[in-house]
Amino acid sequence: MAGTFRTCLCAMAPALLVAGLVFVAAAPAASAQLPEPGTQSSAPNPLTDTTVKPGKVLLFELEARFAKDVGARGGAAFADWFAGDGVALGNGAAPLIGKVAIAKSAAWSPKDYQLSWTPADAMMGPSGDMGYTWGHYEGRSKDANGNPVIITGRYITMWRREPDGNWKVVLDAGANEPPEGGDCCKLPTAP
């Protein structure tokens, strides 16, 4: 899933590696999708909800494959999912425009840090060739002293079907939740 990236902080990956890397996950690659800490998702499960539309199922499947690939291969996988004209937006960082710029900033190894995310919802556009997902992400790493660093936030990913039929990320943006943000940063739950 500003990392990211999810918040696109990958533009600052070299500095973050020293300071504690934003996009990491302690979970193994097989569990690339995480629920928001301490909560259960209220979003319908597209695999068990009989009213869900096929476009939403496709977008959830794309996110699952994207997350699994990033969990296994790190930043190189993150960049591979972007279209040539893709854009990554992050907290206070300059936009990364184009797959080449994104790949240069996404040079993290999955052994150094992991980015994981869970889509909360998705919507396919009426033409069936563009859609978006949004949800929660979590990055886990260690600082220079070996202490765990956990960063969480919200993201949105815009997907586009390319002329060759493959789906690519055209926009990824995210925002970190402030440390100890408490209830200010949690989505409201239905009464």
N, C-alpha and C positions, 0 to 999 in steps of 0.2 A: 501498500500500500503504500512527504512533506512530505515519513521521514522525512520529503518526505520529504527535502523530500518529506513526505507526510507534512512536514513543515518546511521542507526544502532547506533544512539546515545543513544539508550535505555540501552546500557551497562553502561551508565553514568546516568541513570534515577534518582537515589537518589540525586546525586549532582545537576543535572539539575532541580529537583523539587525545591531545595532551590534557585538556581540561576535563575530560570525562565523557566524550562522545555522546551525542544525542540519540542516535538511532541504534539501539541494541535491545536484544531481548534475551533473557536468561532461558526462556523456553527453548526446547530443541526444535529443529526445523520442522519436525512432524506436527508440532502444535503451533503453527504459524498464526492461527487465528485466536485471539484472546478476548474474553469478555472484559468489560471495564472493571477494574479492581473493585471488589466488594459489592458488585451488583450483578443482577441477571438482566439480560437483554429483554426489552419489552417489544422489540421489533419482531414481526412474524418471521418464522423460519420458512424460507421459500421452498424448502424441500418437503414440508408437511402441510403448508397452507394451500388448500385446494383452490383458493380464489386468486392466488398470485399469477401474474401474467408471465408469459415466456420470456419477455425482455428483461424482467427483473431477475429471473432465474439465471439467464445468461450473464448478466452483470455480476451477480454474486459468484458464479463459477469463475469468471475472469479474475475477480478479486482473490479468490482462493488460490488459483494457479499463480497469480502474481506474488502473493504473500509466501507461498511455498517456495517459489524460485528464489525470492529475495532471502528467505531464511536459510536456504542452502548455499547460495552463491554471493550474497551480500550486495554491495554497491554496483558491481558489474551487471548483475541481474536487474537491479532497479533501473539502470539506464537502458538496458535492452528492451524494456517494455514501452519506452517512449517512442512516439512518432518522430520523424526527422525534424518537424517543426514544433515539437512539444515544448511546453513551458513549465518550469517549476518555480513556485513562489513560496517563500518562507519568512519567518519572523525577522523583520529588520534587515533581511539580506536582499541584495540586488536580484532581480529576476534572472533565472537561468533560461536562456532562449536557445532552443535547438538541442538535439540529442548529443551533439559533440560537447557543448558546454556542460550539459547535465552529466555526461559520462566522466568528464574531467573532475567534477566535484564529487562524484559518487565512487570514490576509490577506497571504500572500506571493505574489510574482510569480515565474514560472518563469525570468525573466531574472536575478533576484537570487539565486535558489537553486533547486536541483532535488532532489527526493526520488525515489529509485529503489529498487526492491526485487525480490526473487526468492523466490517461494514454494518451500519445500523439500518440503512435503507438504500434503495436504488430506484432509479426511474429511467426508462428508455424513452427516447423521443419518438414522436409519431411516425417518422420515416424509418425507424428501426436501424439507423446507422450511427446514431450518437446517443449517449446516455451518461449518467453520472451515478457515483456511489459516494456515500459519506459515512463517517463513523469515528471510532476512537482508535488512536494508535498509542504504542508504548515503545520506548527505546531503552535499552539496558546496556550499560558498559561499566567500566571501572575507571576511577580517576588515577592520577599519577601515583597515588599512595596505595592503590589497590582496593579502595573503598567503592562499594556499588553506587552507581549513578542511575537513577530512573527518571525519565522524562515522559510525560504523557500529554495528550492533546487531542484535538479534533482535526479531521482532514476532509477534503473533497477531491475526488478524482473524476475528471471528464474523460470518457472513452469515445473513440471513433473507429468505425470499421473502415479500413484502408481499401484502395482499389483491388488489392490482391485477396481481399476477404479476411485478412487478419485484423484483430482488434488491437489498438495501441492507445496509450495514454497521451492525450494532447494537452492536459492541464492538471497539475497536481499542486494543491495548496493546503496549508495547515497552520494551526496556531497552537502553541504550547499552552497548557494549563499552568497557571502560576503555582510555584511551590506552596504547599499547604493552602491551596485555594478554597478548600472546603466546599460548601454547597454552591458557591458562586459559579462554579464551572461545570456543574452536573446538569444534564438535561432533566427537565421536569418530568415526573412520571404521571401517568393518567390517574385520576382519583378512583 
